[in-house]
């Protein structure tokens, strides 16, 4: 916006200079034609670039052009001398003053623009420092995350090894359990067989005891019968059968002794 205003003012100034040059040409009509042609060419062409040489080439170039115009106007004032009227001198002085003011305005605008650029540069530098600090913090966060990841991987590896060891121990325990169960089954079978053998022997023992009791009863009965027979023999036959009686007594004694087993 400032550059546009400066350009508008500059082109207005060029128009004023052109008009003043034309007026000066009419006032010095009495001078020589060569002199007048030279002055017109200097003011309208060489001094001001023909009114069409300016372009938007930057504030510095515009300021330089304005300074050139002011210098040309100042030189033209002295060149006019006695030939130019007081009005032409005053016009040239006003033109020089206006050109100087415009140059000062351009310088002030450039100073303000430079100050703004300096402030923007300082702000950009501060932003760069802030971004650098944030980048450093982000790098530290990445390093911390990397360390946490490595620690987690190590813990996972340790847990995997522990799980494998636990599986091996569990397999060994299961094998031991199966062996113990097999041993228990074998011992149970042997205990059952021993119990069966004991019951069979007990039955045989009971049968033997029953046979023994029967034999004892029969022996007791035989002994009683023998005792009765011996008594009858002693009473009925007297002394003539003493040897027979002795033999019967020995037999009864033997049977009686056998009945005590």
C-alpha positions in Angstrom: 0.0 0.0 0.0 2.8 2.4 0.9 4.7 1.6 -2.3 1.6 2.3 -4.4 1.1 5.7 -2.7 4.8 6.5 -3.3 4.5 5.6 -7.0 1.4 7.7 -7.4 3.1 10.7 -5.8 6.2 10.2 -7.9 4.3 10.1 -11.2 2.4 13.3 -10.0 5.7 14.9 -9.3 6.9 14.0 -12.8 3.8 15.6 -14.3 4.4 18.8 -12.4 8.0 18.9 -13.5 6.9 18.4 -17.1 4.4 21.3 -16.9 7.0 23.5 -15.3 9.4 22.7 -18.0 6.9 23.7 -20.7 6.2 27.0 -18.9 10.0 27.7 -18.6 10.3 27.0 -22.3 7.7 29.7 -23.1 9.3 32.2 -20.8 12.8 31.8 -22.4 11.5 31.9 -26.0 13.8 34.9 -26.6 16.9 32.8 -26.1 18.5 30.9 -28.8 16.7 27.9 -30.3 19.7 25.6 -29.7 19.9 26.6 -26.0 16.1 26.1 -25.6 16.2 22.7 -27.4 19.0 21.6 -25.1 17.2 22.7 -22.0 13.9 21.1 -23.1 15.6 17.8 -23.9 17.4 17.9 -20.5 14.3 18.6 -18.5 11.7 16.5 -20.3 14.0 13.7 -21.6 17.4 13.3 -20.0 16.5 14.8 -16.6 13.3 12.9 -16.0 13.6 9.9 -18.2 10.9 11.1 -20.6 8.2 10.5 -18.0 8.1 6.8 -18.9 11.4 5.3 -17.6 10.1 4.7 -14.1 8.9 1.3 -13.2 8.3 -0.8 -10.1 11.9 -1.8 -9.6 11.9 -1.4 -5.8 11.8 1.4 -3.3 15.5 2.1 -3.4 15.4 2.7 -7.2 12.3 4.9 -6.8 14.1 6.9 -4.1 17.2 7.2 -6.3 15.1 8.5 -9.2 13.4 11.0 -6.9 16.9 12.2 -5.8 18.0 12.5 -9.4 14.9 14.6 -10.2 15.7 16.9 -7.2 19.3 17.3 -8.3 18.2 18.0 -11.9 15.8 20.6 -10.7 18.4 22.2 -8.6 20.9 22.3 -11.5 18.2 23.6 -13.8 17.5 26.4 -11.3 21.1 27.6 -11.6 21.2 27.0 -15.3 18.1 29.2 -15.8 19.9 32.2 -14.2 18.7 35.5 -15.5 16.9 33.9 -18.4 14.2 32.3 -16.2 11.6 34.3 -14.4 11.1 34.3 -10.6 8.1 32.1 -11.0 10.1 29.4 -12.8 12.7 29.5 -10.0 10.1 29.2 -7.3 8.5 26.3 -9.2 11.8 24.5 -9.5 12.5 25.1 -5.8 9.1 23.7 -4.9 9.8 20.7 -7.1 13.2 20.1 -5.5 11.6 20.4 -2.0 8.8 18.0 -2.9 11.3 15.5 -4.4 13.4 15.7 -1.2 10.3 15.2 0.9 9.3 12.2 -1.2 12.9 10.8 -0.9 12.7 11.3 2.9 9.3 9.6 3.0 10.7 6.6 1.0 13.6 6.4 3.4 11.2 6.5 6.4 9.1 3.8 4.8 12.1 1.7 4.2 13.3 2.2 7.8 9.9 1.1 9.1 9.9 -1.8 6.7 13.4 -2.8 7.9 12.2 -2.5 11.5 9.3 -4.8 10.8 11.6 -7.2 9.0 14.0 -7.1 12.0 11.1 -7.8 14.4 9.9 -10.6 12.1 13.4 -12.0 12.0 13.6 -11.9 15.8 10.2 -13.6 16.1 11.3 -16.2 13.6 14.5 -16.8 15.5 12.6 -17.2 18.8 10.2 -19.6 17.0 13.2 -21.5 15.7 14.7 -21.8 19.2 11.3 -23.0 20.5 11.1 -25.6 17.7 14.6 -26.7 18.4 13.8 -27.1 22.1 10.6 -29.1 21.3 12.7 -31.2 18.8 15.2 -31.9 21.6 12.4 -32.9 23.9 10.9 -35.1 21.2 14.3 -36.8 20.7 14.6 -37.4 24.4 11.1 -38.9 24.4 12.0 -41.2 21.5 15.1 -42.3 23.4 13.1 -43.1 26.5 10.5 -45.0 24.4 13.3 -47.0 22.8 14.8 -47.9 26.2 11.3 -48.9 27.5 10.8 -51.1 24.4 14.2 -52.8 24.9 13.3 -53.4 28.6 9.9 -54.8 27.6 11.6 -57.1 25.1 14.0 -58.4 27.7 11.2 -59.0 30.2 9.2 -60.8 27.5 12.2 -63.0 26.7 12.8 -63.8 30.4 9.1 -64.7 30.7 9.3 -66.9 27.6 12.3 -68.8 29.1 10.5 -69.1 32.4 7.4 -70.4 30.7 9.5 -73.0 28.8 11.2 -74.1 32.1 7.8 -74.3 33.8 6.5 -76.5 30.9 9.6 -78.8 31.2 9.1 -79.0 35.0 5.4 -79.8 34.5 6.1 -82.5 32.0 8.6 -84.1 34.4 6.0 -83.9 37.2 3.4 -85.5 35.0 5.9 -88.3 34.2 6.6 -88.8 37.9 2.9 -88.9 38.6 2.3 -91.5 36.0 5.2 -93.6 37.4 3.8 -93.3 40.9 0.3 -94.2 39.7 1.7 -97.3 38.0 3.7 -98.2 41.1 0.5 -97.7 43.2 -1.5 -100.0 40.8 1.2 -102.6 41.0 1.3 -102.4 44.8 -2.5 -102.6 45.0 -2.4 -105.7 42.8 0.2 -107.3 45.0 -1.7 -106.4 48.1 -4.9 -107.8 46.7 -3.0 -111.0 45.8 -1.5 -111.2 49.3 -4.9 -110.7 50.8 -6.4 -113.4 48.7 -3.5 -115.8 49.7 -4.1 -114.9 53.3 -7.8 -115.6 53.1 -7.0 -118.9 51.4 -4.6 -119.9 54.1 -7.0 -118.8 56.7 -9.7 -121.0 55.2 -7.2 -124.0 55.1 -6.3 -123.3 58.7 -10.0 -123.2 59.7 -10.5 -126.5 57.8 -7.5 -128.0 59.5 -8.8 -126.9 62.9 -12.2 -128.4 62.1 -10.5 -131.7 61.1 -8.4 -131.6 64.3 -11.5 -131.0 66.4 -13.2 -134.0 64.7 -10.1 -136.2 65.2 -9.9 -135.1 68.8 -13.5 -135.9 69.4 -13.1 -139.3 67.8 -9.9 -140.0 69.8 -11.7 -139.0 73.0 -14.5 -141.3 72.2 -12.1 -144.1 71.4 -10.3 -143.5 74.7 -13.5 -143.7 76.6 -14.5 -146.9 74.9 -11.1 -148.4 75.5 -11.3 -147.4 79.2 -14.7 -149.1 79.4 -13.4 -152.2 77.6 -10.4 -152.4 79.9 -12.5 -152.2 82.9 -14.8 -155.0 81.6 -11.8 -157.1 80.8 -10.3 -156.8 84.2 -13.5 -157.6 85.9 -14.5 -160.6 83.7 -11.3 -162.7 83.2 -9.3 -162.4 86.5 -5.6 -163.1 86.6 -5.4 -165.5 83.6 -5.5 -162.7 81.1 -3.0 -160.3 82.7 -0.9 -160.0 79.6 -3.8 -159.2 77.4 -4.9 -156.5 79.9 -1.5 -155.0 79.9 -1.5 -154.9 76.1 -4.9 -153.1 76.0 -3.7 -150.6 78.6 -0.6 -149.7 76.5 -2.8 -149.2 73.5 -5.2 -147.0 75.4 -2.3 -145.0 76.8 -0.9 -144.5 73.3 -4.2 -143.4 71.9 -4.7 -141.0 74.9 -1.2 -139.6 74.4 -1.9 -139.0 70.7 -5.2 -137.2 71.4 -3.3 -134.3 73.2 -1.6 -133.1 69.9 
